[in-house]
C-alpha cells in the first residue's frame, strides 16, 4: 500500500498546462531521462507517524517510457497501513496487505495490482483523470523536487492541490538567485512559497526543496546525490515536517543500474501480474450499450476491452479467462470443476439468447485450419526449448486462446468490411483490413510473449542474468 505514496511531483506535472508555468531549470530536471533502461533497488523507511520504524522494499524498473514499481513490503511482506500498529491496522496487514504489489506507468495510464498472487482485480487509471488522479511510480529523476512525501491520496504535490490550488500556482511569481554552484529557484503564490536548491556541480539536480506558508517552514526535503555510471543520481532523500530535527520518511537507494543487457527491454501489463480476464477499474471506461455499468474493463492480453466484449468472448466464442483467474475466482467456495460448470450453464443460456436475437451461432464457425503456421511455430518452440510437463499444457492453452481470439477478430473484421462494401465506402475497407492485420499481429505477439515466459530467463539470452536479490 505504501506504493500509493509515490506520486511526488509528476502526479501534478503530468498535465502540460502546469509544466509550462515552470522556469526552464525545473523543466529540465522534470523532463530529463537518465537511461533507456534502468533498475533501482531502494527502501522507504518510516521514522515517524503510525508506521514508525517500518522499512518497505522496492524495485523500480524502466524500459523507454514504461516504469514498473514493485513493492515487496517489509521483511515480513507487509505494507503500509493507514491504521498503523493498532489492532485494526494489524488486521488489515494480515488480511489485505501482504504480498507484492505492482504499479506501472504504461501507455498513458497507471496500472495497479495490489497482490500479484491474486490478480483478479486491479486498476488502470488515465493520467488525464482529474476526479481520480492516479498515483504514479516514483520517478527518481525528479524525486528531489518534491518537498514532502505523502503515504496515501496525494492530489497535493509541491504544496499545491491539483483540484483547488492550481489556479494559484499557475499565477506564481518565479525568481532565482545563485550562490556559487547552488542556484535557488523561488515560486511565490497566494501567501505560500516554494524553494528549490539546484546544485550545478552535480548536473543541476535538486539537493533541497522547501515549502512555506507565510514565513513558516512546513515541509523540507534533502537529497544526497551520488555519481552512478557517469550520472548524478539520488542515493538518499530525507523528508521533514515543520521544525522537527529528524526526518519523517527516508528513501535510500541500495543499487541503481542503467542500460544493462540483463535489464527488461520491454515491460507490459502481463509483467506486473495482469492476466487475461483480470478486471480493472477504468474510470474513463466507455459506457456499454446496456444499462449495467461498473466502470471496469478487462485485459485480453494485448488491450483493454469492455465487460460487454469480455462476456461475448467468454460466453459466445468460448474463450475462457486465464486458468489462474478461474482458480482464484472458484476457491475456496467451490472446486474449479464446479465453478466451470456454473460458467458452462451461463454460457449455454447466453448462446441461446444470442441466437434468438441475431439468428447466428458464431461458436460453431471455425475460420482457421486445424493446423496452421501458428501450430508449427508453437511445436518448434516446444522442441527448441525442451519444454515439458505442465509447461506444454500451458503452451497449448496459449495457442488455443490465440487462435480463438484471432478467429473472433477475423469475424469482426470481415463483418465490417462487408458492411463497408455494401455502402460503397471503400476507404473504410482498406482501413478495416489494415486494423485487422495489426490486431492479428498483436495477438500473435501476445502468444510469443506467453511462450517466452515459459522459458527460464537465463536460457533466453546468453547475456541474461536473474534479477538481483530484493534489498534488505
C-alpha positions as CSV (number, residue, x, y, z in Angstrom):
1,X,0.0,0.0,0.0
2,X,2.9,2.3,0.6
3,X,3.4,2.4,-3.2
4,X,0.4,4.7,-3.2
5,X,2.7,7.3,-1.8
6,X,5.0,7.6,-4.8
7,X,3.3,10.2,-7.0
8,X,5.5,13.0,-6.0
9,X,5.9,15.8,-8.5
10,X,4.9,14.0,-11.7
11,X,1.4,13.4,-10.5
12,X,0.6,17.0,-10.9
13,X,3.0,17.8,-13.7
14,X,1.6,15.1,-15.9
15,X,-0.6,17.8,-17.3
16,X,1.3,20.1,-19.7
17,X,-0.7,23.1,-18.5
18,X,1.2,23.4,-15.3
19,X,4.6,22.4,-16.7
20,X,4.6,25.4,-19.0
21,X,4.5,27.7,-15.9
22,X,7.8,26.4,-14.5
23,X,11.1,28.0,-15.2
24,X,13.4,26.1,-17.6
25,X,15.8,25.0,-14.8
26,X,12.9,22.9,-13.2
27,X,11.5,21.8,-16.6
28,X,14.9,20.4,-17.4
29,X,15.0,18.4,-14.1
30,X,11.5,17.1,-14.6
31,X,11.8,16.1,-18.2
32,X,15.3,14.7,-18.2
33,X,15.7,10.9,-18.6
34,X,18.6,9.0,-17.2
35,X,18.7,6.0,-19.5
36,X,16.8,3.8,-21.9
37,X,16.5,1.0,-19.3
38,X,17.2,1.0,-15.6
39,X,16.7,-0.9,-12.4
40,X,16.7,0.7,-8.9
41,X,16.5,-1.1,-5.6
42,X,15.5,1.0,-2.7
43,X,13.8,1.2,0.6
44,X,11.3,3.6,2.2
45,X,11.8,4.0,5.9
46,X,9.0,5.4,8.1
47,X,10.7,7.2,11.0
48,X,7.5,8.9,12.4
49,X,3.7,8.5,12.4
50,X,1.7,5.3,12.8
51,X,4.2,3.2,11.0
52,X,7.4,4.3,12.8
53,X,10.4,2.0,12.3
54,X,8.9,0.3,9.2
55,X,11.1,-0.2,6.1
56,X,9.4,-1.2,2.9
57,X,11.5,-2.6,0.0
58,X,11.0,-1.6,-3.6
59,X,12.4,-2.4,-7.1
60,X,11.7,0.1,-9.9
61,X,12.4,-1.0,-13.5
62,X,12.1,1.2,-16.6
63,X,12.2,0.5,-20.3
64,X,12.0,3.5,-22.5
65,X,8.8,5.3,-21.4
66,X,7.4,2.4,-19.2
67,X,8.1,2.4,-15.5
68,X,7.3,-0.6,-13.2
69,X,7.4,-0.1,-9.5
70,X,7.3,-3.3,-7.4
71,X,6.6,-3.0,-3.7
72,X,7.8,-6.1,-1.7
73,X,6.7,-4.7,1.7
74,X,8.9,-5.0,4.7
75,X,10.9,-8.2,5.6
76,X,7.7,-9.9,6.6
77,X,6.0,-8.9,3.3
78,X,3.7,-6.4,5.0
79,X,2.9,-2.9,3.6
80,X,2.0,0.4,5.0
81,X,-1.4,0.6,6.7
82,X,-3.1,3.9,7.5
83,X,-4.2,2.4,10.8
84,X,-0.5,1.8,11.7
85,X,0.2,-0.7,14.5
86,X,-3.3,-0.5,16.0
87,X,-5.4,-3.6,16.3
88,X,-7.3,-2.6,13.1
89,X,-4.0,-1.9,11.4
90,X,-2.8,-5.4,12.2
91,X,-6.0,-6.9,10.8
92,X,-5.5,-5.0,7.6
93,X,-1.9,-6.2,7.4
94,X,-2.8,-9.9,7.8
95,X,-5.9,-10.0,5.7
96,X,-5.4,-7.5,2.9
97,X,-1.9,-6.1,2.7
98,X,0.5,-9.0,2.4
99,X,2.4,-9.8,-0.8
100,X,4.0,-7.9,-3.6
101,X,2.0,-5.0,-5.2
102,X,2.9,-3.6,-8.6
103,X,2.3,-0.2,-10.2
104,X,3.2,0.6,-13.8
105,X,3.2,3.7,-16.0
106,X,2.2,2.4,-19.4
107,X,0.5,4.0,-22.5
108,X,-0.9,7.0,-20.7
109,X,-2.3,5.0,-17.7
110,X,-1.1,4.0,-14.2
111,X,-1.8,0.2,-13.8
112,X,-2.0,-1.2,-10.3
113,X,-2.3,-4.7,-8.9
114,X,-2.5,-4.9,-5.1
115,X,-1.4,-8.5,-4.8
116,X,0.3,-10.3,-7.6
117,X,-0.6,-13.7,-6.1
118,X,-4.3,-12.8,-6.6
119,X,-4.5,-10.5,-9.7
120,X,-8.3,-11.0,-10.2
121,X,-8.7,-7.2,-9.9
122,X,-6.7,-4.0,-10.3
123,X,-7.0,-0.6,-11.9
124,X,-5.8,1.3,-15.0
125,X,-6.4,5.0,-14.4
126,X,-5.7,7.5,-17.1
127,X,-3.1,10.2,-16.4
128,X,-5.7,12.7,-17.6
129,X,-8.2,11.7,-15.0
130,X,-9.0,14.8,-12.9
131,X,-11.5,13.2,-10.5
132,X,-9.3,10.2,-9.6
133,X,-5.7,11.3,-10.2
134,X,-3.5,8.2,-10.3
135,X,-0.5,7.8,-8.1
136,X,2.5,7.2,-10.4
137,X,5.6,5.1,-9.7
138,X,8.4,7.1,-8.1
139,X,10.4,9.0,-10.7
140,X,13.9,9.3,-9.3
141,X,14.8,11.8,-12.0
142,X,12.6,14.4,-10.3
143,X,12.2,12.9,-6.8
144,X,14.2,15.6,-5.1
145,X,11.9,18.4,-6.5
146,X,9.1,17.4,-4.0
147,X,9.5,18.9,-0.5
148,X,7.5,16.2,1.2
149,X,6.2,12.6,1.0
150,X,2.6,11.6,1.5
151,X,1.7,8.0,2.1
152,X,-1.7,8.0,0.5
153,X,-4.0,10.1,-1.6
154,X,-1.8,12.8,-3.0
155,X,-3.6,15.2,-5.1
156,X,-1.2,17.6,-3.3
157,X,2.3,17.9,-4.5
158,X,4.7,20.8,-4.1
159,X,2.2,22.2,-1.6
160,X,-0.2,22.6,-4.5
161,X,-3.6,20.9,-4.5
162,X,-4.3,19.7,-8.1
163,X,-8.0,20.4,-7.8
164,X,-8.2,23.5,-5.6
165,X,-4.9,25.4,-5.8
166,X,-3.9,25.0,-9.4
167,X,-5.1,28.5,-10.3
168,X,-3.0,30.0,-7.6
169,X,0.2,28.1,-8.6
170,X,-0.4,28.9,-12.2
171,X,0.0,32.6,-11.3
172,X,3.1,32.0,-9.2
173,X,5.9,34.6,-9.4
174,X,9.3,32.9,-10.0
175,X,12.7,34.3,-9.2
176,X,16.2,32.8,-8.8
177,X,19.5,33.6,-7.1
178,X,22.9,31.9,-7.5
179,X,25.5,31.5,-4.8
180,X,28.5,29.6,-6.2
181,X,27.4,26.3,-7.6
182,X,23.9,26.4,-5.9
183,X,21.0,28.1,-7.7
184,X,17.9,28.7,-5.7
185,X,14.6,28.9,-7.6
186,X,11.7,30.5,-5.7
187,X,8.0,30.3,-6.5
188,X,5.6,32.6,-4.6
189,X,1.8,32.3,-4.8
190,X,-1.2,33.0,-2.6
191,X,0.9,33.6,0.6
192,X,2.9,30.5,0.0
193,X,6.5,29.9,-1.1
194,X,8.4,27.0,-2.7
195,X,12.1,26.9,-3.0
196,X,14.5,24.6,-4.8
197,X,18.2,24.4,-4.5
198,X,19.8,23.1,-7.6
199,X,23.5,22.0,-7.5
200,X,25.1,22.8,-10.8
201,X,28.3,21.0,-9.8
202,X,26.0,17.9,-9.8
203,X,24.3,18.3,-13.1
204,X,21.8,21.0,-11.9
205,X,20.0,18.3,-9.8
206,X,17.9,19.4,-6.8
207,X,19.5,18.9,-3.3
208,X,16.9,20.7,-1.3
209,X,13.2,21.6,-1.6
210,X,11.1,23.6,0.9
211,X,7.5,24.7,1.3
212,X,6.5,27.7,3.3
213,X,3.1,29.0,4.4
214,X,3.8,32.7,5.0
215,X,7.2,32.7,6.9
216,X,6.6,29.3,8.5
217,X,8.6,26.3,7.1
218,X,6.1,23.4,6.7
219,X,8.0,20.8,4.6
220,X,11.5,20.2,3.6
221,X,13.4,17.5,1.7
222,X,17.2,17.0,1.4
223,X,18.7,14.9,-1.4
224,X,22.1,13.3,-1.4
225,X,23.4,12.7,-5.0
226,X,26.0,10.0,-6.0
227,X,27.9,9.5,-9.2
228,X,26.4,6.3,-10.7
229,X,27.5,5.0,-14.1
230,X,28.6,8.5,-15.1
231,X,25.5,10.3,-13.9
232,X,24.3,12.0,-10.8
233,X,21.5,10.0,-9.1
234,X,19.8,10.2,-5.7
235,X,21.2,7.9,-3.1
236,X,19.2,9.2,-0.1
237,X,16.2,11.6,0.2
238,X,15.1,12.8,3.7
239,X,11.6,14.3,4.2
240,X,11.0,16.6,7.2
241,X,7.9,18.2,8.6
242,X,7.7,21.6,10.4
243,X,10.8,22.2,12.6
244,X,11.4,18.5,13.5
245,X,15.1,17.6,13.9
246,X,14.7,14.1,12.5
247,X,13.1,13.2,9.1
248,X,9.7,11.5,8.9
249,X,10.5,9.4,5.9
250,X,13.8,8.4,4.2
251,X,14.3,6.9,0.8
252,X,17.6,5.0,0.5
253,X,18.9,3.6,-2.8
254,X,20.8,0.3,-2.4
255,X,21.7,-0.1,-6.1
256,X,21.0,1.6,-9.4
257,X,22.0,0.3,-12.8
258,X,21.5,1.7,-16.2
259,X,21.3,0.3,-19.8
260,X,22.5,-3.1,-18.8
261,X,21.9,-6.0,-21.2
262,X,20.1,-8.0,-18.5
263,X,17.5,-5.3,-17.9
264,X,14.0,-5.8,-19.1
265,X,13.9,-4.2,-22.6
266,X,10.1,-4.2,-22.7
267,X,7.6,-4.0,-19.9
268,X,3.9,-4.9,-20.3
269,X,0.8,-5.4,-18.1
270,X,1.5,-9.1,-18.0
271,X,4.8,-8.5,-16.3
272,X,3.1,-6.8,-13.3
273,X,0.6,-9.7,-12.9
274,X,-2.3,-8.6,-15.1
275,X,-3.8,-11.7,-16.7
276,X,-6.2,-12.4,-19.5
277,X,-9.5,-11.8,-17.7
278,X,-8.2,-9.5,-14.9
279,X,-10.9,-7.0,-14.1
280,X,-9.6,-3.5,-14.0
281,X,-11.2,-0.3,-12.6
282,X,-11.0,2.2,-15.5
283,X,-12.8,5.4,-14.5
284,X,-13.0,6.6,-18.2
285,X,-14.3,3.3,-19.5
286,X,-16.8,3.7,-22.3
287,X,-20.3,3.0,-21.3
288,X,-21.8,-0.1,-22.9
289,X,-25.0,-0.4,-24.8
290,X,-26.9,-1.8,-21.9
291,X,-27.8,-0.1,-18.6
292,X,-25.5,-2.1,-16.3
293,X,-22.1,-0.4,-15.8
294,X,-19.4,-0.9,-13.2
295,X,-16.6,1.3,-14.6
296,X,-14.4,-1.7,-15.3
297,X,-12.7,-3.2,-18.3
298,X,-10.8,-6.5,-18.8
299,X,-7.4,-7.2,-20.2
300,X,-7.4,-9.6,-23.1
301,X,-3.6,-9.9,-23.4
302,X,-3.0,-7.0,-25.7
303,X,-5.6,-4.4,-25.0
304,X,-8.4,-3.3,-22.6
305,X,-11.8,-4.5,-23.6
306,X,-15.2,-3.7,-22.2
307,X,-17.1,-6.0,-19.8
308,X,-19.6,-6.4,-22.6
309,X,-17.0,-7.6,-25.1
310,X,-15.4,-9.9,-22.5
311,X,-18.8,-11.5,-21.9
312,X,-19.1,-12.1,-25.7
313,X,-15.6,-13.6,-25.9
314,X,-16.2,-15.9,-22.9
315,X,-19.8,-17.0,-23.5
316,X,-20.4,-16.7,-27.2
317,X,-16.9,-17.6,-28.5
318,X,-16.0,-19.9,-25.6
319,X,-12.7,-18.1,-24.8
320,X,-12.1,-18.8,-21.1
321,X,-10.0,-16.4,-18.9
322,X,-6.6,-17.4,-17.8
323,X,-6.9,-20.7,-15.7
324,X,-5.3,-18.9,-12.8
325,X,-8.1,-16.4,-12.8
326,X,-10.7,-19.2,-12.9
327,X,-9.0,-21.0,-10.0
328,X,-8.8,-17.8,-7.9
329,X,-12.5,-17.0,-8.5
330,X,-13.6,-20.5,-7.6
331,X,-11.6,-21.3,-4.5
332,X,-12.2,-21.7,-1.6
333,X,-16.0,-21.5,-2.1
334,X,-16.0,-24.4,-4.6
335,X,-13.8,-26.5,-6.8
336,X,-12.6,-25.3,-10.2
337,X,-14.7,-28.1,-11.8
338,X,-17.9,-26.9,-10.0
339,X,-17.1,-23.3,-10.9
340,X,-16.6,-24.2,-14.6
341,X,-20.0,-26.0,-14.6
342,X,-21.6,-22.7,-13.5
343,X,-19.8,-20.9,-16.3
344,X,-21.0,-23.5,-18.8
345,X,-24.6,-23.2,-17.7
346,X,-24.4,-19.4,-18.1
347,X,-22.7,-19.8,-21.4
348,X,-25.5,-22.1,-22.7
349,X,-28.1,-19.5,-21.7
350,X,-26.1,-16.7,-23.3
351,X,-25.8,-18.5,-26.5
352,X,-29.4,-19.4,-26.7
353,X,-30.3,-15.7,-26.2
354,X,-27.7,-14.6,-28.8
355,X,-29.1,-17.0,-31.4
356,X,-32.7,-15.7,-30.7
357,X,-31.5,-12.1,-31.1
358,X,-29.1,-12.5,-34.0
359,X,-30.0,-15.7,-35.8
360,X,-26.3,-16.7,-35.8
361,X,-24.2,-19.2,-33.9
362,X,-20.6,-17.9,-34.2
363,X,-19.4,-20.5,-31.7
364,X,-20.0,-23.2,-34.4
365,X,-17.9,-21.3,-37.0
366,X,-14.2,-22.1,-37.2
367,X,-12.3,-19.8,-39.5
368,X,-8.8,-21.3,-39.1
369,X,-7.4,-24.6,-40.2
370,X,-6.9,-27.3,-37.6
371,X,-3.2,-27.0,-38.1
372,X,-1.6,-23.8,-39.5
373,X,1.6,-21.8,-39.2
374,X,0.9,-20.8,-35.6
375,X,0.7,-24.5,-34.6
376,X,4.0,-25.1,-36.4
377,X,5.6,-22.2,-34.5
378,X,4.5,-23.5,-31.1
379,X,5.6,-27.0,-31.8
380,X,9.0,-25.9,-32.9
381,X,9.3,-23.6,-29.9
382,X,8.5,-26.5,-27.5
383,X,11.2,-28.7,-29.2
384,X,13.8,-25.9,-29.3
385,X,13.5,-25.1,-25.6
386,X,12.8,-28.7,-24.4
387,X,9.6,-27.7,-22.7
388,X,7.8,-30.5,-20.9
389,X,5.1,-31.3,-18.4
390,X,2.8,-28.6,-17.2
391,X,4.6,-26.1,-19.4
392,X,3.5,-28.0,-22.5
393,X,-0.1,-27.8,-21.3
394,X,0.3,-24.1,-20.8
395,X,1.8,-23.6,-24.3
396,X,-1.2,-25.5,-25.8
397,X,-3.6,-23.3,-23.8
398,X,-1.9,-20.2,-25.1
399,X,-2.1,-21.4,-28.7
400,X,-5.7,-22.3,-28.4
401,X,-6.6,-19.0,-26.9
402,X,-4.6,-17.1,-29.5
403,X,-6.4,-18.9,-32.4
404,X,-9.8,-18.3,-30.7
405,X,-9.0,-14.5,-30.4
406,X,-7.8,-14.5,-34.0
407,X,-11.0,-16.1,-35.1
408,X,-13.1,-13.6,-33.2
409,X,-11.1,-10.7,-34.6
410,X,-11.3,-12.0,-38.2
411,X,-15.1,-12.4,-37.8
412,X,-15.4,-8.8,-36.6
413,X,-13.1,-7.5,-39.4
414,X,-15.0,-9.5,-42.1
415,X,-18.3,-8.1,-40.9
416,X,-17.1,-4.5,-41.0
417,X,-15.6,-4.9,-44.5
418,X,-18.8,-6.5,-45.8
419,X,-20.8,-3.6,-44.4
420,X,-18.4,-1.0,-45.9
421,X,-18.5,-2.6,-49.3
422,X,-22.3,-2.7,-49.3
423,X,-22.2,1.1,-48.5
424,X,-19.6,1.7,-51.2
425,X,-17.2,3.1,-48.5
426,X,-14.1,1.6,-50.0
427,X,-11.7,3.8,-48.0
428,X,-13.1,2.1,-44.8
429,X,-12.4,-1.3,-46.4
430,X,-8.7,-0.6,-46.6
431,X,-8.8,0.8,-43.0
432,X,-10.6,-2.2,-41.6
433,X,-8.2,-4.6,-43.4
434,X,-5.1,-2.8,-42.0
435,X,-6.6,-2.6,-38.5
436,X,-7.4,-6.3,-38.7
437,X,-3.9,-7.2,-39.7
438,X,-2.5,-5.1,-36.8
439,X,-4.8,-6.8,-34.4
440,X,-3.8,-10.2,-35.6
441,X,-0.2,-9.4,-35.3
442,X,-0.8,-8.1,-31.7
443,X,-2.5,-11.4,-30.8
444,X,0.5,-13.4,-32.3
445,X,2.9,-11.2,-30.3
446,X,0.9,-11.9,-27.2
447,X,1.3,-15.6,-27.9
448,X,5.0,-15.3,-28.4
449,X,5.4,-13.4,-25.1
450,X,3.4,-16.1,-23.3
451,X,5.6,-18.8,-24.7
452,X,8.8,-17.0,-23.8
453,X,7.6,-16.7,-20.2
454,X,7.7,-20.5,-20.0
455,X,11.5,-20.4,-20.6
456,X,13.8,-19.6,-17.7
457,X,15.4,-16.2,-18.1
458,X,18.9,-17.4,-18.2
459,X,18.0,-19.6,-21.2
460,X,16.5,-16.8,-23.3
461,X,19.7,-14.8,-23.9
462,X,23.4,-15.6,-23.4
463,X,24.0,-12.3,-21.6
464,X,20.8,-12.5,-19.4
465,X,21.1,-12.8,-15.6
466,X,18.4,-13.2,-12.9
467,X,17.1,-10.2,-11.1
468,X,19.2,-9.2,-8.1
469,X,18.1,-10.1,-4.6
470,X,15.5,-7.7,-3.1
471,X,17.1,-5.0,-1.0
472,X,17.1,-5.6,2.7
